[in-house]
Amino acid sequence: MKYLYYFCIGLIALILIFLAYTKWASPQKESDTVLIWQTQTDEQANVTVAVTPVDLSPQAKEWKFDVVMNTHSVELDQDIAQSAVLIDNSGKEYKPLRWEGTAAGGHHREGVLSFSRLTSAPKSVELKIIGIADAVRTFTWQLDK
């Protein structure tokens, strides 16, 4: 009975050492970290535009932004892919690859605006959307940690 007690204690110790070693020996990769980006809102000319980055990581194939537009008095008939530009902290501009979402028209639109991943590793990015109710809307996020 005494030996069974020591055997169980030893077995538990070995299991704990194994679990601790495997956790320390294989740390999480940077790509396992998911960042939650803050939604930014712009309210001008009777139109509310809210933008949330989906993924701005260096590992992402594309950088995507969720865009939601709401109004009760303006027709939302802009070509968002032609109206938007992404600007890095050095001032370089990037055109969107595409807009996937609600078609032009109406008072409520939403979709995803996609850009090629910026390989220059900028410290910040600014999304500028021009022409929704004749206003310039800018949304800026810091990327450096």
Secondary structure in CASP SS format (residue, H / E / C, confidence):
PFRMAT SS
TARGET T0000
AUTHOR 0000-0000-0000
METHOD secondary structure of the structure
MODEL  1
M C 1.00
K H 1.00
Y H 1.00
L H 1.00
Y H 1.00
Y H 1.00
F H 1.00
C H 1.00
I H 1.00
G H 1.00
L H 1.00
I H 1.00
A H 1.00
L H 1.00
I H 1.00
L H 1.00
I H 1.00
F H 1.00
L H 1.00
A H 1.00
Y H 1.00
T H 1.00
K H 1.00
W H 1.00
A H 1.00
S C 1.00
P C 1.00
Q C 1.00
K C 1.00
E H 1.00
S H 1.00
D H 1.00
T C 1.00
V C 1.00
L C 1.00
I C 1.00
W C 1.00
Q C 1.00
T C 1.00
Q E 1.00
T E 1.00
D E 1.00
E E 1.00
Q E 1.00
A C 1.00
N C 1.00
V E 1.00
T E 1.00
V E 1.00
A E 1.00
V E 1.00
T E 1.00
P E 1.00
V E 1.00
D E 1.00
L C 1.00
S C 1.00
P C 1.00
Q C 1.00
A C 1.00
K C 1.00
E E 1.00
W E 1.00
K E 1.00
F E 1.00
D E 1.00
V E 1.00
V E 1.00
M E 1.00
N E 1.00
T E 1.00
H C 1.00
S C 1.00
V C 1.00
E C 1.00
L C 1.00
D C 1.00
Q C 1.00
D C 1.00
I H 1.00
A H 1.00
Q H 1.00
S H 1.00
A E 1.00
V E 1.00
L E 1.00
I E 1.00
D E 1.00
N C 1.00
S C 1.00
G C 1.00
K C 1.00
E E 1.00
Y E 1.00
K C 1.00
P C 1.00
L C 1.00
R E 1.00
W E 1.00
E E 1.00
G E 1.00
T C 1.00
A C 1.00
A C 1.00
G C 1.00
G C 1.00
H C 1.00
H E 1.00
R E 1.00
E E 1.00
G E 1.00
V E 1.00
L E 1.00
S E 1.00
F E 1.00
S E 1.00
R C 1.00
L C 1.00
T C 1.00
S C 1.00
A C 1.00
P C 1.00
K C 1.00
S E 1.00
V E 1.00
E E 1.00
L E 1.00
K E 1.00
I E 1.00
I E 1.00
G E 1.00
I E 1.00
A C 1.00
D C 1.00
A E 1.00
V E 1.00
R E 1.00
T E 1.00
F E 1.00
T E 1.00
W E 1.00
Q E 1.00
L C 1.00
D C 1.00
K C 1.00
END
